[in-house]
């Protein structure tokens, strides 16, 4: 009975966060969206944006974020319930049942359900429901924990990490903290649940986008299947830990879908859209800055094409530009904070190697979209992209699909400042754009499959070809299985680490600082933690060095960063006096080597001259620096 109530509370928390504020916005604006799928994704986008806007202004006004959200939820829920009289409920149910009870929608939901099982299985295979998987996940979990503890967006990450400012996008973190607060679940589990939920919502949003831009549900089905079963991304975002990007591109796709829906149907934006659009723009900005930059480039390109086509500035263009300006005014305090903070460190953010093709090749296992795991399939996908692009441009001459494809091609060039050096070029980096390739590839794959199945022929060969293709697509679910099985490699926190964390809580002072395993990136001036040590502040409240990621996005104590770099330079001589001197300068008394046991500290055999082993169980080791007279 308790478990059932907990599950009910979990579901209620998701509904209240991700849908009620959006329904409230739509109802209070008396906005009619006839397409059910579009209605659902707009409600989702508005809810996320509204909650994050409350987070921003609760920070600026120094008021409790959770109390502010609770007030919003109560008002929204009461208004929605009052608005739903018997006749409205009947109409909504009829409309919902009519639109859901059809073959295409049922198949779409089935595809998404299987995709959820694939994503969920990475935790089943690991048998570790302790912390989210991925290199960035500890940072996102920690920021979420700070919001949960402080009831407001943090202004810095002190004293846990030497980060003097906080101007990072906080949309994902505020949603996780709010969910944890409402559901009563641990923050680590909350990150897992919300990231899984968002990755599945992204597939539904993508399917709606393809339906709107192609006006064909078959294309949407195959496109969603491509993203859910065939392409490494967006699945790999979960293993990478790029949860903020999942949310950012979800809102990006919602906005593009919403705008194209009106323009394609030759319907003017209403005054209500002047409120809806800037609110969703704000949501993108607070969720991910790179997704915001990609959206700005798309809107600029769309406005340019529409102006050229009609030889005048249309009403659609005016609304897009005016709502963009409005959103900037609303978020200006945080935007200014980002501008003033970003890049204060001396660390290089854009070395040429960061944008090199060699780096993409080095990471090809993670960043390529392919069918079954072999090199030839990368070529097949590129051929699909090329053939279908030519098909679209030659046969359809659909201006919106053309704009979309041109926009993505432009992003590839724009993402490398050493190729196409425009203002802000490089801030949307090449790897991020490459990982976004599932977006156009899903569209093109859907169109290609739709065209194939539209060919009417009595030829047995063609019929067999269609059956074979469907079988290949369905069986390509195995394409993701090697990654699921390999996901153990991306796990940072194990049960044995939890036992060590308990020892830390019981045997060390609260102000103790731990040196944790890390490495320096080959292609980036970046220090990155590599095992459960990054989670010590989350589970024990103790401080660690280095932070999970140090690379200059925030204002950092550079003396500490430079000392950490000294450790990297001398790591193969851990017992020497220079190393001990650096540790003392950083006030580090303990070294933590986690169960994962990767990074520079795992290569050293510590003698008893400088260190004593105070904990060693099942591959987890904690060493204490001896106090010498």
C-alpha positions, -999 to 999 in steps of 0.1 A, spaced: 0 0 0 29 23 9 46 16 -24 14 23 -43 10 57 -26 46 65 -33 42 57 -70 9 78 -70 28 107 -55 55 103 -81 30 104 -110 12 133 -94 45 152 -90 53 148 -127 18 159 -138 17 189 -115 51 201 -127 51 193 -164 14 198 -174 -8 218 -149 10 252 -154 8 248 -192 -29 238 -192 -35 268 -169 -17 291 -194 -37 277 -223 -70 280 -205 -64 314 -191 -55 327 -226 -86 308 -239 -63 295 -266 -76 268 -289 -51 242 -303 -71 217 -323 -42 193 -328 -40 171 -297 -3 162 -300 6 199 -306 -15 208 -276 3 183 -254 38 195 -263 29 232 -260 14 225 -226 47 207 -217 68 236 -230 47 262 -212 49 243 -179 86 239 -180 91 276 -190 67 289 -164 84 269 -136 118 281 -146 106 317 -149 94 314 -113 128 300 -104 145 330 -119 124 356 -102 124 338 -69 162 341 -71 161 378 -81 136 387 -53 152 363 -28 120 344 -20 115 306 -15 114 289 -49 92 259 -37 67 281 -19 64 303 -51 59 272 -72 33 257 -48 13 289 -50 14 287 -88 4 250 -87 -25 256 -63 -39 286 -83 -34 267 -116 -50 235 -104 -81 253 -89 -85 273 -121 -82 242 -143 -107 222 -122 -132 251 -122 -128 254 -160 -135 217 -165 -172 214 -163 -191 183 -174 -196 193 -210 -159 203 -214 -147 170 -199 -170 151 -223 -157 171 -253 -121 166 -242 -125 129 -237 -142 124 -270 -115 144 -288 -88 125 -270 -102 91 -276 -109 99 -312 -73 111 -318 -56 84 -298 -76 55 -309 -61 51 -343 -34 29 -357 -7 55 -361 -10 69 -326 -10 35 -310 21 25 -330 38 58 -320 31 51 -283 43 16 -287 76 28 -303 80 53 -274 72 26 -248 99 3 -262 123 32 -263 116 38 -226 124 1 -218 157 5 -237 166 36 -217 154 21 -184 175 -11 -191 208 8 -187 200 10 -149 187 -26 -148 219 -39 -164 240 -19 -140 218 -30 -111 227 3 -96 198 27 -88 222 49 -68 231 78 -90 227 88 -127 252 76 -152 276 98 -172 304 122 -169 283 154 -164 257 138 -141 275 146 -108 276 183 -116 239 184 -125 230 163 -94 250 186 -71 234 218 -85 199 202 -81 208 193 -45 219 229 -38 185 242 -50 167 216 -29 187 226 2 187 264 -3 151 266 -18 165 291 -43 189 291 -73 224 293 -59 247 323 -64 279 302 -62 290 267 -54 311 276 -23 322 260 0 320 227 -18 337 237 -50 359 268 -58 333 283 -80 327 319 -70 297 325 -92 268 306 -108 255 318 -141 249 283 -156 215 274 -171 194 260 -143 162 248 -159 168 211 -156 181 214 -120 152 235 -108 127 209 -122 146 180 -105 148 198 -72 111 206 -74 103 170 -83 124 157 -54 107 182 -30 72 171 -41 78 134 -45 100 129 -14 126 110 -34 163 113 -31 179 138 -54 200 112 -72 169 91 -80 150 122 -90 177 130 -116 174 95 -130 136 97 -132 134 132 -147 161 125 -173 144 93 -184 110 111 -186 125 140 -206 142 117 -231 109 100 -238 90 133 -241 117 143 -266 107 114 -289 70 123 -287 79 160 -295 100 148 -324 72 127 -338 48 157 -335 73 179 -353 77 154 -382 39 152 -385 35 189 -387 64 196 -412 55 167 -435 18 164 -428 23 127 -428 20 103 -399 38 75 -415 69 97 -418 65 106 -382 64 69 -371 95 60 -390 113 92 -379 105 85 -342 116 49 -347 149 61 -361 155 84 -331 143 59 -305 158 27 -318 185 33 -345 203 65 -338 228 66 -308 215 100 -299 193 111 -282 197 78 -263 234 85 -255 226 118 -238 216 97 -208 250 79 -207 268 112 -214 249 130 -186 238 158 -209 204 161 -192 202 199 -197 206 195 -234 177 170 -236 155 197 -220 169 225 -241 164 208 -275 130 195 -265 118 231 -260 137 241 -292 117 215 -312 84 225 -296 89 262 -306 99 253 -342 69 230 -345 45 256 -331 57 283 -354 57 261 -385 22 248 -377 8 284 -379 28 294 -410 21 262 -429 -16 265 -422 -15 302 -432 -28 312 -399 -18 344 -382 -5 345 -347 -29 359 -322 -23 382 -294 -22 352 -271 8 339 -290 26 371 -281 25 356 -246 31 319 -254 61 324 -276 83 346 -254 75 323 -224 88 293 -243 118 313 -255 126 320 -219 123 283 -211 149 274 -238 174 301 -225 171 290 -189 174 253 -200 204 254 -223 224 284 -238 236 264 -269 200 253 -277 190 290 -274 217 300 -299 206 273 -323 170 285 -320 180 322 -326 198 311 -358 168 292 -370 144 321 -364 167 345 -381 170 322 -411 132 317 -412 125 354 -410 149 361 -438 134 335 -461 99 346 -454 108 382 -460 125 373 -493 96 351 -504 69 377 -497 91 407 -505 80 424 -473 81 419 -435 51 396 -428 31 395 -397 47 362 -388 81 378 -389 70 408 -368 56 384 -341 87 363 -341 110 394 -337 88 412 -312 83 381 -290 121 375 -291 127 411 -279 101 407 -251 117 375 -238 151 392 -237 136 420 -216 121 395 -191 153 375 -187 177 405 -190 190 403 -153 201 367 -158 213 373 -193 235 402 -180 248 379 -153 259 354 -179 276 379 -201 295 395 -172 306 362 -157 314 340 -187 350 338 -197 365 355 -166 390 326 -162 422 325 -181 415 289 -192 412 286 -230 376 277 -241 381 273 -279 414 256 -289 415 245 -325 417 208 -314 383 212 -298 366 216 -332 388 192 -351 375 162 -372 401 142 -353 382 147 -321 349 136 -337 368 105 -351 383 99 -316 348 98 -302 331 81 -331 317 53 -309 296 78 -290 289 106 -316 280 87 -348 246 78 -360 246 43 -376 225 12 -381 241 -21 -370 275 -16 -354 299 -15 -383 317 13 -402 298 9 -435 265 20 -418 279 54 -411 282 58 -449 247 44 -453 232 71 -430 251 98 -448 238 85 -481 202 85 -467 208 121 -457 221 131 -491 195 112 -512 165 123 -492 177 159 -491 179 159 -529 145 142 -530 130 169 -508 145 197 -527 137 183 -562 103 168 -557 86 186 -528 102 220 -530 89 225 -495 103 257 -483 100 248 -446 118 215 -449 145 232 -470 149 260 -444 152 233 -417 179 213 -436 198 245 -445 197 256 -409 213 224 -397 239 225 -425 246 261 -414 250 250 -377 278 226 -388 297 255 -403 288 280 -376 299 256 -348 336 258 -360 350 293 -357 382 282 -376 360 276 -406 332 302 -404 342 329 -379 310 349 -373 302 366 -339 295 338 -313 307 312 -337 321 282 -318 299 287 -287 276 261 -303 304 236 -307 309 210 -334 304 180 -311 271 194 -298 258 199 -334 270 165 -345 251 150 -315 220 169 -327 221 152 -361 194 127 -351 170 156 -355 173 161 -393 182 124 -399 150 113 -383 130 137 -405 148 125 -436 146 88 -427 108 93 -421 103 110 -455 124 83 -473 104 55 -458 71 73 -465 80 76 -501 90 40 -504 57 28 -490 37 52 -512 50 34 -543 20 14 -556 32 -17 -574 22 -53 -578 58 -63 -579 66 -90 -554 102 -77 -552 90 -43 -540 66 -59 -515 95 -81 -502 118 -50 -501 93 -32 -479 90 -61 -455 128 -65 -453 132 -28 -446 106 -29 -418 123 -59 -404 157 -42 -405 143 -11 -388 126 -32 -360 156 -54 -355 179 -24 -353 169 -21 -317 199 -43 -312 220 -14 -323 216 1 -289 220 -31 -269 258 -30 -270 257 4 -254 232 -8 -228 255 -37 -219 285 -13 -219 267 12 -197 285 -3 -167 316 16 -180 297 49 -175 286 42 -140 304 62 -113 288 53 -80 286 17 -68 272 1 -36 307 -2 -23 312 35 -27 281 41 -5 297 21 23 328 43 20 306 74 21 291 62 54 327 58 67 335 94 56 304 107 74 312 89 106 350 94 107 359 128 91 351 164 100 326 183 80 352 208 67 376 181 54 387 183 17 392 152 -4 414 148 -35 394 127 -60 404 109 -92 405 130 -124 421 133 -158 429 161 -183 410 160 -216 431 153 -247 413 179 -268 403 205 -242 418 224 -214 396 205 -190 399 187 -157 373 161 -152 365 138 -122 364 101 -131 348 81 -103 325 83 -73 347 109 -56 327 135 -75 296 125 -55 312 129 -21 296 164 -16 262 150 -26 262 120 -2 284 133 26 285 171 25 323 171 24 344 191 -1 363 177 -30 390 188 -54 389 191 -83 352 199 -90 335 176 -114 342 200 -143 366 230 -144 368 248 -177 360 285 -173 322 288 -177 320 303 -142 342 326 -121 367 302 -104 394 305 -79 423 302 -103 449 296 -77 432 263 -68 428 254 -105 465 260 -111 474 239 -81 452 210 -93 470 213 -127 503 209 -108 490 176 -94 483 164 -129 518 174 -140 534 154 -112 509 126 -107 535 99 -116 556 110 -86 530 111 -59 553 105 -30 576 134 -36 577 165 -15 563 188 -43 531 167 -44 528 169 -6 534 206 -7 505 211 -32 482 190 -11 489 211 20 484 243 1 450 231 -10 442 219 26 437 183 13 441 156 40 423 127 23 425 110 -11 395 90 -24 399 63 -50 364 49 -60 352 15 -71 354 26 -108 391 32 -102 399 53 -133 420 85 -135 454 96 -125 453 85 -89 445 49 -98 480 45 -113 500 51 -81 512 27 -54 512 48 -22 539 39 3 536 44 41 559 74 42 534 101 35 501 83 35 482 58 56 454 37 43 424 44 65 398 26 45 401 -2 19 371 -24 10 361 -40 -23 382 -18 -45 374 15 -27 404 31 -10 407 62 12 442 75 22 450 101 48 480 124 46 503 118 76 510 148 98 548 151 99 566 171 125 
